[in-house]
């Protein structure tokens, strides 16, 4: 039993992930060393102090939006693609989330920096009534407490009449 506890503690201390950049410059993170990339060692997860031992609460660092948020390898707007010209009316927007979106996470859609669609547990959205011209789309990943944990790179589209 003691050996098992020691093994668990050593695994919990840190975890190595790999930062992979593809030919288009897209960055993904994986725990699979066979995909290549640069090894990054993650800091250990915080532990709860025991009730019998008082401990000063250390401030917790919340990652800035746009920084990698595990457990996702990929979080990006898949369609429409950047520079796409789409007709006015209903415009579908698909967000690629790999692995699939966790049950306790949601995505919200921004258009030109403003909230367009409130948070949903969905990777597909519909935009309606956008005026002609250029628009910037961006999706935000929200954790189970509604905090923004990650943002996609912005995608610029053009609405034609």
N, C-alpha and C positions, 0 to 999 in steps of 0.2 A: 504494500500500500504506500509506503514512504517513497519507494522508487517511482511509482506512478505520479505521486504528488510533485516530486522533483522534476520529472519530465514535463508535466503540465506547466509548472512555473517557468521553466526555461523556454517553452514554446510561447507562453504569454508575454515574455519579456520584449520580444521584437518579432517583426515579420518582414520578409523581403518581398518586394514587388519589383516589377520590371517596367521601365518607361520605354515604349516603342514608338518610333516616328516612322510613318509610312512614306511612300514616294510623293504624296501630295502635301506632306508636312503635317498631317493629322497626328495628334499625340493620343495614345491610349495607354492604359496601365493594366498589367496582368500579373497573376501570381505564377504563371507558367513560364519557366526559364527556357523552354524550347522555342518560344516565339522570339527570343533574342532580346535586345534592348539593354539599357543601362540598369544595373541593380540599384534599388533604393531601399534602405532599411527604414521601416516605419517605427515610430516611437511606441513604446508599450502602451496598452490601454490603461486608463486610470483604474485603480482598485478602490474598493470601499474600505474605510478603516473599520477595525473591529470596535464593537461597543465598549469593550473594556479598556481601550487605549485611546485617549484623546489625541486628536491630530488637528493641526492648523489646516484649514481648507485652502488648498492651492487654487489660484485662479485658473479657470479652464480656457484654453485658447479655442475660439471658434474660427474655423477656416474662413478666409475671405471668399466671397463668391467668385467663381472662376477658377478656383484652385481644385485639384483633384479631390473627389469625394468617393471613397470606397463604399460600397462594393461594386461600382460601375466601371467597366472598361471603356465604355463609349457613351457619350451623351451629346448629341448633335442634331440639328435640323436636317432631316434627310430629304424632304421636299416641301416646298419648291426649292430648287437649287439656286445658289447665288447667281444673280444676274438674269434670272428667268423673267420673261415677260408673260404675264397671265392676264386673261380677260377679267373684267370686273364681274361682280356677282359673288357667287360662293367660291372661295379659294380654300382647298384642303391644305392643311399643314401637318406633316408627319415628323415626329421626333424619334430618332433612333436611340434606344436605351438598351445597352448590352451589359450584363444579363438583363432580363425583363424587369420592369419597375416593381419594386417591393410593395407589398400590400399597404405599408404604413407611409409611403412616399407619394407625393403628388407633383404635377407639373402645371405651371401657369405660363401663359403666352403674353409677350410684350410686343407691341407694334409702335415703332418710333419712340421707344423708351417708356411708353405708357402701358399700363395693364390693359390688355384687350380681353382676355378670358381668364376668369378666376381659376384657382387651383382645382384640378381634377385628377383622379387616378386614371389617367389616359395618356396615350402617346399620339393621339390624333385630335386635331382641332379644325374648325371651320371658321374662316374669316368672311364676313359679309359687309358689303357697303363701303369698302375702301375706295376713296376717291382716286381718280387717275393720277399717275405719277409714281415717284420712287418712295418705297417704304422699307424700313429696317425691321426684321423679325428677330426675336430672341426668345428662347425658352429658359425658364428657371426651375430648378429642382428644389422642392421643399421637403424638409424632413418631417417626422411625425409631430413636431411642435410648430410647424408652419414657418420655420426659418429657412431662408434661402441658403442652400449649401453649394450650389453650382449653377453656372450660366453657360449656355451654348455660345459659340462664336456667333456674332451677328450675321444674318443673311439679308442681303439687299435684293428686293424684287421690284418689278415695274408693273403697275396696273395699267392696262390699255383699255380704252373705251370700247 
